[in-house]
């Protein structure tokens, strides 16, 4: 997995300056940042076999529970800012239920129902006890160790042989309001950039066009809002 992880480390620096202040503001451990890494490889367009989407891999039901708009023209699970706010709220709720960040992470991955049943069967609210008793799916048993491993490596990548990672530049953009059904090629032309760059900045619009029948905010490269 070294080649994949190198990519993830590079992408992480695109989102760290945006995510870490949100985590701090809401009292989540700084290492929660790496949960997005093991969920999606820090890819806002990630899509799983379970139909989970975005950096934080929300399924449709959970996303809507946390006020994300999900539809044909707009999918806020792909929006790094909106999805991070939703993930923070979800993880806070799970922590309040379990009093343990490891169990909150396990429930984020495997669902609270399975964790609750594991606690009932073992009589323990310690993640490692539930893991040893195999009352969680193997994916969830491996999830917390993967989070710990990703954090350990990402904090000191050179120690683990990741010497040549070229970090992606942090997200930077201007925000403009545009009419309904504005296509990305028009935005790119007006901003003097590429359609791919508009797409990178606006993954929440999966059709490469803003929704019909509503004005919308879009992100454009810094300094291009006026044009």
N, CA, C and O of each residue as an XYZ file, in Angstrom:
908
protein
N       0.799     -1.226      0.000
C       0.000      0.000      0.000
C       0.825      1.266      0.000
O       0.275      2.362      0.107
N       2.158      1.134     -0.120
C       3.035      2.298      0.012
C       2.732      3.374     -1.038
O       2.703      4.564     -0.724
N       2.505      2.947     -2.285
C       2.263      3.923     -3.356
C       0.976      4.719     -3.084
O       0.921      5.931     -3.289
N      -0.060      3.996     -2.615
C      -1.326      4.667     -2.283
C      -1.124      5.638     -1.121
O      -1.586      6.778     -1.163
N      -0.434      5.172     -0.094
C      -0.280      6.005      1.100
C       0.527      7.265      0.786
O       0.268      8.327      1.352
N       1.495      7.149     -0.106
C       2.267      8.327     -0.511
C       1.350      9.376     -1.136
O       1.481     10.573     -0.879
N       0.412      8.893     -1.968
C      -0.573      9.792     -2.577
C      -1.435     10.463     -1.507
O      -1.717     11.659     -1.571
N      -1.845      9.660     -0.524
C      -2.702     10.188      0.541
C      -1.974     11.252      1.351
O      -2.561     12.274      1.704
N      -0.707     11.019      1.643
C       0.075     12.004      2.393
C       0.173     13.319      1.619
O       0.081     14.398      2.205
N       0.357     13.227      0.316
C       0.438     14.442     -0.503
C      -0.896     15.183     -0.500
O      -0.933     16.406     -0.362
N      -1.988     14.441     -0.652
C      -3.313     15.080     -0.682
C      -3.679     15.683      0.669
O      -4.380     16.693      0.728
N      -3.211     15.075      1.748
C      -3.601     15.518      3.090
C      -3.282     16.992      3.296
O      -4.034     17.707      3.958
N      -2.159     17.450      2.726
C      -1.759     18.834      2.968
C      -2.659     19.830      2.245
O      -2.643     21.023      2.550
N      -3.436     19.346      1.296
C      -4.424     20.214      0.642
C      -5.550     20.574      1.606
O      -6.097     21.675      1.551
N      -5.895     19.623      2.503
C      -7.075     19.807      3.346
C      -6.754     20.085      4.822
O      -7.624     20.543      5.562
N      -5.519     19.812      5.255
C      -5.195     19.988      6.668
C      -5.472     21.411      7.181
O      -6.101     21.558      8.229
N      -5.016     22.472      6.469
C      -5.236     23.817      7.006
C      -6.715     24.172      7.158
O      -7.074     25.014      7.980
N      -7.560     23.535      6.373
C      -8.997     23.778      6.473
C      -9.636     22.949      7.575
O     -10.488     23.447      8.311
N      -9.231     21.678      7.694
C      -9.902     20.751      8.609
C      -9.490     20.915     10.066
O     -10.333     20.886     10.963
N      -8.200     21.085     10.296
C      -7.732     21.045     11.685
C      -8.360     22.132     12.569
O      -8.695     21.840     13.717
N      -8.537     23.380     12.083
C      -9.217     24.370     12.928
C     -10.657     23.982     13.267
O     -11.137     24.282     14.360
N     -11.356     23.312     12.328
C     -12.736     22.874     12.596
C     -12.737     21.807     13.685
O     -13.573     21.843     14.587
N     -11.803     20.856     13.606
C     -11.708     19.812     14.630
C     -11.413     20.428     15.993
O     -12.039     20.065     16.989
N     -10.454     21.365     16.038
C     -10.084     22.008     17.314
C     -11.266     22.763     17.894
O     -11.550     22.674     19.089
N     -11.953     23.508     17.033
C     -13.075     24.342     17.494
C     -14.139     23.503     18.198
O     -14.781     23.970     19.139
N     -14.322     22.266     17.742
C     -15.370     21.413     18.297
C     -14.837     20.380     19.285
O     -15.563     19.471     19.686
N     -13.577     20.518     19.675
C     -13.032     19.682     20.737
C     -12.717     18.258     20.339
O     -12.636     17.384     21.203
N     -12.537     17.995     19.044
C     -12.160     16.645     18.607
C     -10.643     16.506     18.639
O      -9.935     17.493     18.436
N     -10.128     15.305     18.891
C      -8.687     15.114     18.850
C      -8.137     15.472     17.474
O      -8.791     15.238     16.458
N      -6.937     16.038     17.443
C      -6.327     16.424     16.165
C      -6.176     15.224     15.240
O      -6.249     15.362     14.018
N      -5.965     14.033     15.831
C      -5.753     12.833     15.012
C      -7.001     12.414     14.242
O      -6.921     11.571     13.348
N      -8.148     12.990     14.578
C      -9.378     12.680     13.832
C      -9.206     13.018     12.351
O      -9.869     12.433     11.494
N      -8.321     13.953     12.059
C      -8.025     14.316     10.666
C      -7.704     13.075      9.833
O      -8.089     12.987      8.667
N      -6.997     12.120     10.439
C      -6.544     10.957      9.681
C      -7.659      9.945      9.445
O      -7.484      8.998      8.678
N      -8.790     10.134     10.091
C      -9.941      9.286      9.791
C     -10.383      9.505      8.339
O     -10.762      8.562      7.644
N     -10.329     10.762      7.899
C     -10.678     11.038      6.492
C      -9.683     10.357      5.554
O     -10.040      9.952      4.448
N      -8.432     10.235      6.003
C      -7.418      9.600      5.163
C      -7.734      8.120      4.952
O      -7.656      7.624      3.828
N      -8.089      7.413      6.028
C      -8.370      5.985      5.850
C      -9.756      5.742      5.270
O     -10.026      4.666      4.736
N     -10.635      6.732      5.370
C     -11.964      6.589      4.766
C     -11.892      6.737      3.243
O     -12.472      5.940      2.506
N     -11.175      7.765      2.780
C     -11.291      8.140      1.361
C      -9.957      8.341      0.661
O      -9.934      8.627     -0.536
N      -8.828      8.197      1.386
C      -7.552      8.573      0.771
C      -7.472     10.061      0.487
O      -6.719     10.494     -0.385
N      -8.264     10.857      1.236
C      -8.332     12.316      1.077
C      -8.803     12.701     -0.326
O      -8.299     13.650     -0.927
N      -9.771     11.953     -0.830
C     -10.312     12.207     -2.165
C     -11.788     12.590     -2.031
O     -12.601     11.740     -1.668
N     -12.162     13.855     -2.316
C     -13.559     14.271     -2.153
C     -14.520     13.589     -3.115
O     -15.733     13.638     -2.913
N     -13.992     12.950     -4.163
C     -14.854     12.245     -5.118
C     -14.875     10.734     -4.877
O     -15.406      9.986     -5.697
N     -14.304     10.283     -3.763
C     -14.287      8.846     -3.470
C     -15.707      8.307     -3.360
O     -16.600      8.955     -2.815
N     -15.893      7.078     -3.904
C     -17.214      6.425     -3.903
C     -16.982      4.948     -3.595
O     -16.207      4.278     -4.278
N     -17.661      4.447     -2.562
C     -17.395      3.077     -2.115
C     -18.467      2.110     -2.607
O     -19.507      2.517     -3.124
N     -18.188      0.829     -2.435
C     -19.175     -0.207     -2.806
C     -20.459     -0.064     -1.998
O     -21.532     -0.463     -2.451
N     -20.344      0.510     -0.794
C     -21.535      0.713      0.046
C     -22.244      2.024     -0.299
O     -23.137      2.457      0.429
N     -21.844      2.661     -1.419
C     -22.435      3.924     -1.886
C     -22.151      5.080     -0.928
O     -22.930      6.029     -0.844
N     -21.032      4.996     -0.209
C     -20.583      6.123      0.610
C     -19.756      7.049     -0.268
O     -19.059      6.603     -1.179
N     -19.842      8.355      0.021
C     -19.292      9.358     -0.895
C     -18.494     10.408     -0.120
O     -18.841     10.776      1.002
N     -17.420     10.876     -0.748
C     -16.712     12.051     -0.263
C     -15.568     11.758      0.679
O     -15.274     10.603      0.987
N     -14.917     12.833      1.136
C     -13.769     12.716      2.029
C     -14.092     11.892      3.268
O     -13.263     11.112      3.738
N     -15.307     12.070      3.795
C     -15.691     11.421      5.048
C     -16.624     10.244      4.822
O     -17.117      9.652      5.782
N     -16.872      9.899      3.569
C     -17.606      8.689      3.196
C     -18.973      8.567      3.875
O     -19.234      7.621      4.617
N     -19.828      9.540      3.604
C     -21.191      9.489      4.117
C     -22.083      8.696      3.172
O     -22.059      8.899      1.958
N     -22.873      7.785      3.746
C     -23.963      7.210      2.966
C     -25.100      8.231      2.945
O     -25.111      9.185      3.723
N     -26.037      8.017      2.058
C     -27.098      9.009      1.848
C     -27.873      9.316      3.137
O     -28.102     10.479      3.468
N     -28.275      8.260      3.862
C     -29.113      8.463      5.051
C     -28.398      9.252      6.130
O     -28.972     10.178      6.703
N     -27.147      8.897      6.417
C     -26.403      9.600      7.464
C     -26.102     11.025      7.027
O     -26.170     11.949      7.838
N     -25.772     11.213      5.763
C     -25.516     12.558      5.272
C     -26.717     13.466      5.462
O     -26.575     14.603      5.913
N     -27.892     12.973      5.123
C     -29.103     13.796      5.268
C     -29.431     14.037      6.735
O     -29.951     15.092      7.100
N     -29.125     13.054      7.571
C     -29.333     13.216      9.018
C     -28.541     14.404      9.548
O     -28.958     15.067     10.497
N     -27.385     14.668      8.921
C     -26.539     15.788      9.338
C     -26.609     16.952      8.343
O     -25.639     17.685      8.148
N     -27.780     17.099      7.721
C     -28.137     18.295      6.946
C     -27.317     18.501      5.677
O     -27.155     19.633      5.221
N     -26.804     17.426      5.110
C     -26.140     17.557      3.821
C     -27.173     17.407      2.710
O     -27.995     16.491      2.735
N     -27.126     18.302      1.750
C     -28.036     18.210      0.605
C     -27.453     17.214     -0.400
O     -26.294     17.320     -0.800
N     -28.274     16.252     -0.795
C     -27.791     15.185     -1.673
C     -28.799     15.001     -2.799
O     -29.937     14.591     -2.571
N     -28.370     15.308     -4.004
C     -29.270     15.175     -5.138
C     -28.498     15.051     -6.431
O     -27.278     14.892     -6.430
N     -29.220     15.126     -7.538
C     -28.614     14.934     -8.854
C     -27.620     16.045     -9.186
O     -26.549     15.784     -9.734
N     -27.984     17.298     -8.849
C     -27.177     18.446     -9.240
C     -26.179     18.864     -8.172
O     -25.135     19.440     -8.477
N     -26.505     18.572     -6.921
C     -25.673     19.023     -5.793
C     -25.546     17.884     -4.799
O     -26.550     17.323     -4.361
N     -24.308     17.537     -4.439
C     -24.060     16.498     -3.444
C     -23.035     17.036     -2.451
O     -21.831     17.014     -2.704
N     -23.539     17.520     -1.313
C     -22.657     18.168     -0.348
C     -21.766     17.188      0.398
O     -20.891     17.615      1.152
N     -21.960     15.885      0.212
C     -21.009     14.923      0.767
C     -19.632     15.109      0.132
O     -18.616     14.758      0.731
N     -19.603     15.661     -1.079
C     -18.338     15.888     -1.789
C     -17.708     17.235     -1.441
O     -16.558     17.493     -1.795
N     -18.454     18.089     -0.751
C     -17.945     19.414     -0.394
C     -17.052     19.279      0.840
O     -17.548     18.904      1.902
N     -15.747     19.574      0.738
C     -14.861     19.366      1.889
C     -15.308     20.108      3.144
O     -15.157     19.592      4.251
N     -15.850     21.297      2.986
C     -16.244     22.098      4.145
C     -17.527     21.568      4.776
O     -17.573     21.315      5.979
N     -18.565     21.401      3.963
C     -19.850     20.925      4.493
C     -19.703     19.509      5.065
O     -20.253     19.208      6.124
N     -18.961     18.644      4.365
C     -18.805     17.266      4.830
C     -18.006     17.203      6.123
O     -18.295     16.376      6.987
N     -17.001     18.067      6.268
C     -16.226     18.080      7.512
C     -17.093     18.538      8.676
O     -17.009     17.973      9.767
N     -17.917     19.546      8.463
C     -18.844     19.981      9.527
C     -19.767     18.829      9.939
O     -20.008     18.613     11.127
N     -20.273     18.101      8.956
C     -21.180     16.985      9.250
C     -20.451     15.861      9.972
O     -20.994     15.274     10.907
N     -19.226     15.554      9.549
C     -18.450     14.486     10.182
C     -18.138     14.834     11.633
O     -18.206     13.973     12.510
N     -17.798     16.092     11.885
C     -17.518     16.539     13.252
C     -18.754     16.357     14.131
O     -18.655     15.857     15.251
N     -19.909     16.762     13.623
C     -21.149     16.619     14.400
C     -21.461     15.143     14.670
O     -21.855     14.772     15.775
N     -21.277     14.313     13.643
C     -21.548     12.875     13.786
C     -20.608     12.247     14.815
O     -21.052     11.493     15.681
N     -19.323     12.553     14.724
C     -18.353     11.972     15.653
C     -18.572     12.483     17.070
O     -18.384     11.732     18.028
N     -18.963     13.742     17.224
C     -19.283     14.266     18.564
C     -20.458     13.490     19.165
O     -20.436     13.125     20.341
N     -21.470     13.247     18.354
C     -22.629     12.492     18.844
C     -22.218     11.084     19.266
O     -22.666     10.591     20.301
N     -21.366     10.434     18.469
C     -20.923      9.076     18.803
C     -20.073      9.072     20.070
O     -20.184      8.162     20.893
N     -19.233     10.078     20.226
C     -18.414     10.147     21.443
C     -19.290     10.339     22.678
O     -19.032      9.756     23.731
N     -20.327     11.163     22.536
C     -21.243     11.360     23.669
C     -21.947     10.059     24.026
O     -22.242      9.821     25.197
N     -22.218      9.222     23.044
C     -22.867      7.931     23.305
C     -21.930      6.954     24.009
O     -22.360      6.215     24.894
N     -20.644      6.943     23.623
C     -19.740      5.879     24.079
C     -18.655      6.335     25.051
O     -18.078      5.507     25.755
N     -18.367      7.638     25.102
C     -17.309      8.117     25.982
C     -15.930      7.629     25.586
O     -15.015      7.637     26.410
N     -15.761      7.203     24.343
C     -14.488      6.663     23.861
C     -14.338      7.035     22.395
O     -15.234      6.781     21.590
N     -13.198      7.641     22.045
C     -12.988      7.986     20.646
C     -12.769      6.746     19.793
O     -13.134      6.736     18.618
N     -12.175      5.693     20.367
C     -11.986      4.456     19.598
C     -13.331      3.826     19.263
O     -13.550      3.374     18.139
N     -14.234      3.797     20.247
C     -15.562      3.236     19.957
C     -16.345      4.151     19.016
O     -17.109      3.672     18.178
N     -16.157      5.466     19.150
C     -16.813      6.393     18.220
C     -16.340      6.112     16.799
O     -17.146      6.101     15.869
N     -15.033      5.884     16.622
C     -14.498      5.573     15.291
C     -15.049      4.242     14.792
O     -15.403      4.117     13.620
N     -15.124      3.245     15.676
C     -15.666      1.938     15.286
C     -17.120      2.065     14.841
O     -17.531      1.447     13.859
N     -17.895      2.869     15.568
C     -19.302      3.061     15.212
C     -19.430      3.869     13.931
O     -20.361      3.653     13.154
N     -18.515      4.791     13.702
C     -18.509      5.557     12.446
C     -18.331      4.601     11.276
O     -18.954      4.771     10.228
N     -17.486      3.602     11.456
C     -17.216      2.646     10.386
C     -18.293      1.575     10.274
O     -18.806      1.324      9.184
N     -18.636      0.947     11.388
C     -19.495     -0.232     11.348
C     -20.937     -0.008     11.746
O     -21.770     -0.905     11.617
N     -21.234      1.195     12.232
C     -22.591      1.507     12.660
C     -22.763      1.314     14.164
O     -22.206      0.378     14.737
N     -23.535      2.200     14.807
C     -23.744      2.097     16.252
C     -24.422      0.798     16.673
O     -24.147      0.286     17.758
N     -25.307      0.254     15.828
C     -26.034     -0.970     16.204
C     -25.089     -2.119     16.495
O     -25.257     -2.832     17.484
N     -24.111     -2.300     15.648
C     -23.170     -3.406     15.830
C     -22.309     -3.186     17.082
O     -22.037     -4.125     17.830
N     -21.891     -1.951     17.295
C     -21.100     -1.649     18.497
C     -21.943     -1.876     19.747
O     -21.457     -2.438     20.729
N     -23.203     -1.441     19.719
C     -24.088     -1.632     20.879
C     -24.276     -3.116     21.189
O     -24.259     -3.528     22.349
N     -24.455     -3.909     20.135
C     -24.619     -5.350     20.355
C     -23.334     -5.961     20.915
O     -23.384     -6.854     21.761
N     -22.192     -5.481     20.444
C     -20.919     -5.975     20.958
C     -20.741     -5.653     22.429
O     -20.270     -6.488     23.200
N     -21.115     -4.445     22.819
C     -21.028     -4.052     24.232
C     -21.958     -4.924     25.078
O     -21.587     -5.374     26.162
N     -23.179     -5.157     24.566
C     -24.138     -5.983     25.308
C     -23.618     -7.417     25.466
O     -23.791     -8.026     26.522
N     -22.989     -7.950     24.432
C     -22.513     -9.343     24.497
C     -21.291     -9.507     25.382
O     -21.151    -10.528     26.056
N     -20.406     -8.524     25.391
C     -19.156     -8.660     26.150
C     -19.230     -8.042     27.535
O     -18.455     -8.393     28.424
N     -20.172     -7.113     27.714
C     -20.233     -6.389     28.985
C     -19.117     -5.373     29.130
O     -18.883     -4.865     30.226
N     -18.419     -5.068     28.034
C     -17.290     -4.135     28.078
C     -17.534     -2.999     27.109
O     -18.125     -3.189     26.046
N     -17.072     -1.811     27.484
C     -17.118     -0.685     26.537
C     -15.702     -0.265     26.147
O     -15.429      0.915     25.929
N     -14.807     -1.248     26.063
C     -13.442     -1.030     25.609
C     -13.296     -1.620     24.208
O     -13.584     -2.797     23.990
N     -12.846     -0.792     23.259
C     -12.761     -1.250     21.874
C     -11.955     -2.532     21.752
O     -12.348     -3.438     21.016
N     -10.824     -2.629     22.465
C      -9.934     -3.782     22.307
C     -10.590     -5.063     22.810
O     -10.339     -6.141     22.271
N     -11.436     -4.949     23.849
C     -12.183     -6.123     24.319
C     -13.160     -6.590     23.240
O     -13.274     -7.785     22.971
N     -13.855     -5.648     22.633
C     -14.799     -6.010     21.571
C     -14.068     -6.617     20.383
O     -14.558     -7.558     19.758
N     -12.903     -6.079     20.076
C     -12.118     -6.602     18.968
C     -11.645     -8.024     19.261
O     -11.760     -8.906     18.410
N     -11.113     -8.246     20.468
C     -10.617     -9.579     20.835
C     -11.744    -10.610     20.840
O     -11.530    -11.774     20.499
N     -12.949    -10.176     21.229
C     -14.088    -11.093     21.292
C     -14.713    -11.333     19.919
O     -15.622    -12.151     19.777
N     -14.221    -10.617     18.916
C     -14.694    -10.758     17.531
C     -16.208    -10.535     17.388
O     -16.888    -11.211     16.616
N     -16.694     -9.583     18.146
C     -18.115     -9.230     18.020
C     -18.308     -8.109     16.987
O     -19.437     -7.711     16.698
N     -17.206     -7.610     16.442
C     -17.256     -6.616     15.371
C     -16.794     -7.262     14.073
O     -16.041     -8.235     14.095
N     -17.238     -6.730     12.952
C     -16.758     -7.223     11.659
C     -15.252     -6.989     11.552
O     -14.706     -6.102     12.208
N     -14.588     -7.787     10.725
C     -13.135     -7.669     10.609
C     -12.738     -6.277     10.119
O     -11.721     -5.734     10.551
N     -13.530     -5.701      9.223
C     -13.217     -4.354      8.734
C     -13.181     -3.351      9.890
O     -12.306     -2.486      9.947
N     -14.147     -3.479     10.814
C     -14.204     -2.558     11.947
C     -13.120     -2.876     12.976
O     -12.566     -1.970     13.599
N     -12.816     -4.172     13.155
C     -11.717     -4.535     14.068
C     -10.400     -3.940     13.571
O      -9.550     -3.552     14.372
N     -10.233     -3.869     12.261
C      -8.998     -3.323     11.693
C      -9.011     -1.795     11.587
O      -7.971     -1.178     11.357
N     -10.167     -1.200     11.751
C     -10.334      0.218     11.451
C      -9.536      1.105     12.418
O      -8.820      2.012     11.994
N      -9.670      0.832     13.714
C      -8.950      1.639     14.699
C      -7.439      1.432     14.572
O      -6.701      2.417     14.598
N      -6.945      0.195     14.436
C      -5.501      0.035     14.175
C      -5.038      0.774     12.914
O      -3.942      1.333     12.895
N      -5.871      0.780     11.858
C      -5.496      1.522     10.646
C      -5.401      3.017     10.937
O      -4.503      3.695     10.439
N      -6.332      3.529     11.747
C      -6.312      4.943     12.110
C      -5.045      5.271     12.895
O      -4.397      6.287     12.644
N      -4.697      4.403     13.847
C      -3.480      4.612     14.643
C      -2.245      4.554     13.737
O      -1.334      5.372     13.869
N      -2.221      3.584     12.820
C      -1.071      3.437     11.925
C      -0.935      4.651     11.006
O       0.165      5.174     10.829
N      -2.046      5.100     10.424
C      -1.997      6.263      9.528
C      -1.483      7.490     10.274
O      -0.682      8.259      9.742
N      -1.951      7.668     11.510
C      -1.521      8.808     12.318
C      -0.027      8.718     12.618
O       0.703      9.701     12.492
N       0.416      7.530     13.016
C       1.818      7.332     13.384
C       2.742      7.625     12.206
O       3.760      8.301     12.361
N       2.386      7.116     11.036
C       3.220      7.330      9.851
C       3.166      8.792      9.399
O       4.198      9.384      9.082
N       1.979      9.365      9.373
C       1.822     10.723      8.850
C       2.518     11.757      9.733
O       2.948     12.800      9.240
N       2.633     11.483     11.020
C       3.329     12.413     11.912
C       4.836     12.415     11.669
O       5.508     13.413     11.930
N       5.362     11.308     11.173
C       6.812     11.188     10.993
C       7.102     10.348      9.746
O       7.674      9.262      9.844
N       6.705     10.856      8.570
C       6.765     10.019      7.365
C       8.182      9.563      7.002
O       8.371      8.452      6.507
N       9.167     10.415      7.248
C      10.542     10.043      6.878
C      10.994      8.785      7.619
O      11.721      7.959      7.067
N      10.563      8.648      8.859
C      10.960      7.482      9.650
C      10.504      6.182      8.991
O      11.115      5.130      9.183
N       9.420      6.266      8.208
C       8.858      5.066      7.579
C       9.144      5.020      6.075
O       8.494      4.292      5.324
N      10.127      5.809      5.661
C      10.590      5.710      4.279
C       9.850      6.574      3.286
O      10.043      6.420      2.080
N       9.003      7.482      3.756
C       8.286      8.382      2.839
C       9.085      9.693      2.741
O       8.718     10.710      3.329
N      10.178      9.634      1.984
C      11.110     10.763      1.933
C      10.809     11.735      0.797
O      11.270     12.877      0.822
N      10.047     11.297     -0.190
C       9.901     12.093     -1.405
C       8.476     12.576     -1.633
O       8.092     12.847     -2.771
N       7.688     12.688     -0.571
C       6.306     13.138     -0.729
C       6.300     14.628     -1.071
O       6.894     15.439     -0.362
N       5.629     14.973     -2.153
C       5.482     16.380     -2.546
C       4.068     16.813     -2.167
O       3.108     16.435     -2.839
N       3.926     17.598     -1.102
C       2.575     17.946     -0.645
C       1.832     18.812     -1.645
O       2.415     19.702     -2.265
N       0.553     18.550     -1.795
C      -0.270     19.423     -2.626
C      -0.464     20.753     -1.910
O      -0.545     20.780     -0.682
N      -0.540     21.857     -2.649
C      -0.745     23.157     -1.983
C      -2.112     23.208     -1.303
O      -3.067     22.596     -1.781
N      -2.208     23.935     -0.190
C      -3.501     24.044      0.509
C      -4.576     24.644     -0.396
O      -4.288     25.408     -1.318
N      -5.812     24.274     -0.106
C      -6.952     24.854     -0.816
C      -6.897     26.370     -0.733
O      -6.732     26.932      0.350
N      -7.033     27.029     -1.866
C      -7.097     28.492     -1.897
C      -8.051     28.880     -3.020
O      -7.988     28.325     -4.117
N      -8.931     29.834     -2.742
C      -9.946     30.164     -3.742
C     -10.643     31.465     -3.375
O     -10.544     31.945     -2.246
N     -11.348     32.023     -4.348
C     -12.341     33.075     -4.139
C     -13.718     32.429     -4.309
O     -13.850     31.375     -4.931
N     -14.729     33.076     -3.750
C     -16.105     32.586     -3.886
C     -16.917     33.623     -4.650
O     -16.875     34.812     -4.336
N     -17.653     33.164     -5.651
C     -18.533     34.061     -6.411
C     -19.915     33.427     -6.522
O     -20.071     32.207     -6.468
N     -20.904     34.288     -6.678
C     -22.262     33.792     -6.904
C     -22.550     33.880     -8.397
O     -22.257     34.888     -9.039
N     -23.126     32.813     -8.941
C     -23.388     32.766    -10.383
C     -24.851     32.404    -10.625
O     -25.517     31.878     -9.733
N     -25.354     32.683    -11.833
C     -26.740     32.314    -12.152
C     -26.928     30.802    -12.169
O     -25.968     30.035    -12.103
N     -28.174     30.404    -12.258
C     -28.467     28.966    -12.308
C     -27.879     28.348    -13.587
O     -27.692     29.020    -14.601
N     -27.597     27.048    -13.496
C     -27.136     26.262    -14.650
C     -25.913     26.876    -15.337
O     -25.847     26.938    -16.565
N     -24.955     27.325    -14.539
C     -23.709     27.837    -15.095
C     -22.727     26.679    -15.228
O     -22.404     26.025    -14.236
N     -22.256     26.423    -16.422
C     -21.407     25.252    -16.654
C     -19.947     25.561    -16.335
O     -19.515     26.713    -16.377
N     -19.205     24.518    -16.017
C     -17.814     24.675    -15.602
C     -16.933     25.223    -16.722
O     -15.956     25.920    -16.450
N     -17.266     24.916    -17.981
C     -16.425     25.444    -19.063
C     -16.544     26.964    -19.144
O     -15.568     27.648    -19.451
N     -17.743     27.496    -18.867
C     -17.951     28.944    -18.859
C     -17.176     29.576    -17.693
O     -16.521     30.605    -17.857
N     -17.262     28.946    -16.521
C     -16.526     29.450    -15.359
C     -15.024     29.443    -15.618
O     -14.327     30.406    -15.300
N     -14.532     28.351    -16.197
C     -13.099     28.233    -16.471
C     -12.641     29.321    -17.438
O     -11.592     29.935    -17.245
N     -13.433     29.550    -18.474
C     -13.089     30.559    -19.468
C     -13.046     31.947    -18.828
O     -12.125     32.725    -19.075
N     -14.053     32.249    -18.004
C     -14.118     33.574    -17.365
C     -12.985     33.774    -16.366
O     -12.477     34.884    -16.210
N     -12.590     32.698    -15.689
C     -11.551     32.808    -14.655
C     -10.149     32.593    -15.220
O      -9.164     32.725    -14.493
N     -10.051     32.270    -16.490
C      -8.747     32.046    -17.087
C      -8.044     30.824    -16.531
O      -6.831     30.831    -16.323
N      -8.816     29.774    -16.291
C      -8.251     28.539    -15.743
C      -8.809     27.352    -16.521
O      -9.448     27.528    -17.558
N      -8.567     26.153    -16.020
C      -9.060     24.957    -16.705
C     -10.357     24.464    -16.071
O     -10.656     24.745    -14.910
N     -11.101     23.732    -16.858
C     -12.329     23.125    -16.331
C     -12.007     22.136    -15.211
O     -12.763     22.021    -14.246
N     -10.891     21.428    -15.337
C     -10.500     20.482    -14.282
C     -10.233     21.200    -12.960
O     -10.544     20.669    -11.893
N      -9.660     22.404    -13.023
C      -9.405     23.151    -11.782
C     -10.717     23.600    -11.148
O     -10.852     23.559     -9.925
N     -11.678     24.023    -11.951
C     -13.000     24.379    -11.416
C     -13.639     23.155    -10.764
O     -14.267     23.261     -9.711
N     -13.478     22.008    -11.387
C     -14.038     20.775    -10.822
C     -13.348     20.423     -9.508
O     -14.012     20.004     -8.559
N     -12.031     20.584     -9.437
C     -11.302     20.282     -8.197
C     -11.775     21.166     -7.055
O     -11.855     20.724     -5.909
N     -12.087     22.421     -7.373
C     -12.525     23.354     -6.337
C     -13.995     23.171     -5.972
O     -14.426     23.605     -4.904
N     -14.771     22.529     -6.857
C     -16.224     22.425     -6.662
C     -16.731     20.993     -6.854
O     -17.605     20.762     -7.689
N     -16.205     20.040     -6.105
C     -16.644     18.658     -6.303
C     -18.102     18.414     -5.921
O     -18.668     17.371     -6.249
N     -18.709     19.382     -5.226
C     -20.112     19.221     -4.808
C     -21.090     19.311     -5.976
O     -22.264     18.970     -5.832
N     -20.600     19.779     -7.152
C     -21.453     19.838     -8.351
C     -21.010     18.725     -9.303
O     -20.178     18.962    -10.179
N     -21.554     17.519     -9.145
C     -21.031     16.364     -9.891
C     -21.292     16.413    -11.389
O     -20.660     15.668    -12.138
N     -22.216     17.278    -11.856
C     -22.549     17.328    -13.278
C     -21.760     18.392    -14.030
O     -22.035     18.652    -15.201
N     -20.786     19.007    -13.373
C     -19.971     20.068    -13.987
C     -20.827     21.252    -14.423
O     -20.535     21.926    -15.411
N     -21.871     21.480    -13.672
C     -22.751     22.625    -13.917
C     -23.467     22.913    -12.607
O     -23.768     21.991    -11.848
N     -23.744     24.190    -12.334
C     -24.477     24.507    -11.104
C     -25.953     24.142    -11.293
O     -26.427     24.037    -12.424
N     -26.676     23.948    -10.190
C     -28.060     23.475    -10.312
C     -28.957     24.441    -11.070
O     -28.764     25.654    -10.999
N     -29.940     23.909    -11.799
C     -30.929     24.779    -12.447
C     -31.847     25.407    -11.400
O     -32.001     24.886    -10.295
N     -32.446     26.527    -11.767
C     -33.488     27.175    -10.961
C     -32.986     27.686     -9.612
O     -33.782     27.866     -8.690
N     -31.681     27.924     -9.480
C     -31.178     28.548     -8.256
C     -29.810     29.170     -8.520
O     -28.966     28.587     -9.201
N     -29.608     30.373     -7.963
C     -28.268     30.938     -7.996
C     -27.390     30.098     -7.070
O     -27.883     29.498     -6.115
N     -26.103     30.061     -7.354
C     -25.228     29.192     -6.566
C     -23.882     29.863     -6.341
O     -23.430     30.676     -7.148
N     -23.252     29.505     -5.226
C     -21.884     29.945     -4.979
C     -20.912     28.921     -5.541
O     -21.109     27.716     -5.390
N     -19.870     29.403     -6.186
C     -18.820     28.519     -6.690
C     -17.466     29.063     -6.246
O     -17.314     30.253     -5.968
N     -16.497     28.169     -6.188
C     -15.122     28.548     -5.847
C     -14.315     28.653     -7.136
O     -14.381     27.785     -8.007
N     -13.551     29.741     -7.235
C     -12.702     29.961     -8.393
C     -11.290     30.259     -7.894
O     -11.129     30.630     -6.732
N     -10.266     30.112     -8.728
C      -8.899     30.373     -8.260
C      -8.749     31.759     -7.653
O      -9.441     32.694     -8.056
N      -7.841     31.899     -6.677
C      -7.645     33.197     -6.019
C      -7.349     34.307     -7.018
O      -6.566     34.138     -7.953
N      -8.003     35.454     -6.792
C      -7.758     36.600     -7.646
C      -8.573     36.661     -8.918
O      -8.412     37.587     -9.713
N      -9.458     35.676     -9.125
C     -10.219     35.633    -10.386
C     -11.696     35.952    -10.189
O     -12.469     35.893    -11.146
N     -12.100     36.285     -8.977
C     -13.533     36.505     -8.715
C     -14.095     37.626     -9.584
O     -15.190     37.498    -10.131
N     -13.358     38.711     -9.711
C     -13.889     39.860    -10.459
C     -14.103     39.517    -11.926
O     -15.130     39.868    -12.508
N     -13.125     38.824    -12.527
C     -13.276     38.486    -13.953
C     -14.315     37.421    -14.132
O     -14.583     37.004    -15.259
